[in-house]
Amino acid sequence: QVQLVESGGGLVQAGGSLRLSCAASRMIFSFKSMGWYRQAPGKQRELVADMTTGGSTNYAASVKGRFTISRDNAKNTVYLQMNSLKPEDIAVYYCSFADWTYNNYWGQGTQVTVSS
C-alpha cells in the first residue's frame, strides 16, 4: 500500500507563491508518473501538472509558466511550486502517482486559497 502525504497549502494573496509537497511511502522512481490535480468547488478534478519517471513534464495551459513540478528522489517527494497565484487557482490540490501496473494512488488533498 502506497501512502502520499501532501503539505504546503494555505492562504496567500494574489500574486503570491506557495510550494506544495507530496511525500511518498516508497521510492518515487518506482512509479511511472507523478502528478498534481486540483478540484475547485463545483468543478471536476483537473490535471495541473505531471512528470514521468524519465523527467518529462506536462502542464495545464492555465498554469504553464507559473507552476513548476519537480521531485527529490532522495526524499521521495514531489513538489509543485506555484507562483503568481490567482483567485482562479483556488482549489483542493491532490497529488497522484501511477505505478507500472496501472494503479493510481492519491493523497488526501491540501487546500489552496488565494485572496484578491
N, C-alpha and C positions, 0 to 999 in steps of 0.2 A: 504494500500500500504506500502510495506516494502522498506526502503532505506538502502543501505550498502555503507559506505564511507571508501575507503582504503587510507592508507598513509604509508610512510616509504620507498618507493622505492628510487632509486638513483644510483649513480656510485660508485663502490668500486673496489679495487684491488683484484686480485685473492688471495684466502686465507683469505679474509676479511669476515666481518659479516654485516648483515642487519636484522632489525626486521620490518616486515610488520604488520600493524594493520588494522582491519576491524571493524568499529563501526556500529552497527545496530540500527534502529529506534524503535525497540521494544525488549522486554526481550528475550535474546538468549536461555533461557531454554525452550521457547515455540516452538523451532524448532526441527525437527527430526535429522538433521545433519548439520554440518557446514564444509566448506572445502575451500581449496585453489587450484586453477588451474593456468596453465600458457600456454602461446602461444608464441612460438618463430617464427621469420619471416619464412614464407613459410611452416610452420608446423601446424598440427592440435592442438587444445587445448587439454591439458592432465591434469589429476589429479596429484596433487603434494602431498597433504595430506588432510585427513578429520577426523572428530571427530563426534561421535554420541552424542546425548543428555546425554547418560549414561556414556560418557567419553572414550569409545573405540576409538582407533586411528588406522589409516591406512596410509601407506606411499608408494610412488612410490619407486621402487628399486633404482633408480638413486639418491635419496636424503636421503635414510634411513641412520641414523647415523649422518647426517649433519644438517638436518632440524627438527624442533620441532613445532608442533601445540599445542596451549594452548588457554585458554579462561579466561576471568574475567567476571563472571556473573554480578557483581555489576556495571561494566562499560559497559555491553552489547557489549563487544569487544572480538574478536578472533584475535590471533596473529600467526605469522609464524616467528620463529627465524631461520635464515639461517646462518650457519657457514661454514667455509671452502669453500667459494663460488668459482665456476669455470666458465670459459668462456662459457661452455655449459649450464649454468644456466641463461644465458641472455634470457629475455622474458618479456612480459607483464603479470603480475600476477593479477589474479582476485579472489576475494572471492565469494563464492556462498553458500547460505543457502537453505535448503529444509524444507518445513513445512509438517505437517501430512496429508495434502490434496494433496500432490504431486506437489505443486507449487515450482518452483525454482526461486530464486532471485539472481541477480548478481550485483556486484559493477562495477565501471567504469574502473577499471584496474589501475595498477601502474607499471611503467617501472623499471626493474632491469637490470643494465648494469655492467658487470664485465670485467675489463681490465686485460690483460695478461702481 
